[in-house]
Every structure is written in C-alpha cells, then in structure tokens.
C-alpha cells in the first residue's frame, strides 16, 4: 500500500508541475503536459534464474492484451533534445492456463496479471520536425492476482512485485496538440510480497520475472 501511495503521489506531482508551464507546449508538438491512451501486446515470462520446465512444451509464459492510460510532461533542453517525466496505469488480460493438460506457468504460480503502475523519465531527440525518437526508464509496480484451483480469480490474495522498466519508441506529432506513438518496453521484477486483504502482508521475497510489451498510443498535449 505504501508503494501505491508513493506512485500516486508522484503522478499528482507530475500534473501539478505541468500546470503552471502548459504554455510551453503551445506551437511545439513535443513539449508541455500530455495525456493519452495506450494498448498493445503483453507477455510475462520466467526470468533466467527460474526454470519450471516439466516437459519441452511448457512455455513458462502468459500473454494478453495490455490497455490503460498515461500522463506526462516534456520540456526542451535544446532545439533538438527533449526531457520528460511520465506515469502510467495499465491492466492486462494475460493469465496462466492449461494446454492439453500441461500447466502453463511462468515461475510465480497460477495467476492473472493485474494492474501495473509506472513512474519514470524519458529523453528524446527530434529526428524530424514532427518525429521524436526517445528512450525511457523508471520504476514499475505490478500486481498478479492469485487464482484458485478451478481457474477463477481470488481477489483477496495477490502478489505485489517491484521492478524497473527500460524502453524506446517513436512519437509522431499529428498537428500541434495530438500525437501517436509506437513503443517497446522491457520490465524486470526482482522482489515481491503476498498481499492479504484480511491480514498482514507476507515478508519480501526474491523474484526473477521478465515482461515484454509492444504498445501503440494516442494522446493530446495541453
């Protein structure tokens, strides 16, 4: 819960910092406050230190549709370079399952991907007047809902994980205040805890879970 409050507070700080400087975005397609929607492909896999293979067909991964929203603020540090801060809230349809009787897990157990919170920074280069190429890095806190033996989601128990995210993408300005983007992101979750609604959280434990995402997004600047 403390981590969630920190992330939400960071997002509020982004919005507050952007408000007095919104005029910077006027006439510049890559500076100022922004808000957008994102959707894409999401796959989570056991990391290199985890191997739960029982048969060659066990793929140790879950995948599905990623969807959510983003907010951010960017400012120019030179005519061609932009720096910014951003936050995201996303959900995913990815979940474990059974393929011809073989459990398709990925090192955590029988779970469904839940909400994912992200706060980070990005740096961009103007490759053309309406095209920005950028890289990003930051903190991600992802939740995985524990599933019972019959495959239904038990919302009273979940695994809360902490990690880092690295990514890169291309943003294309559409007019003076609308944008579209294509982005790849890699996340690694190295620590976790089990959260119980009716009791105290578990102790922290080590994980090695990789997440790969390819997303497209659209948004507006203010």
Beta strands, then each sheet from edge to edge (+ up, - down):
strand 1: 32-46
strand 2: 61-76
strand 3: 81-92
strand 4: 97-99
strand 5: 102-104
strand 6: 111-128
strand 7: 131-147
strand 8: 153-174
strand 9: 178-196
strand 10: 205-221
sheet 1: 1+ 2- 3+ 6- 7+ 8- 9+ 10- 1+
sheet 2: 4+ 5-
end
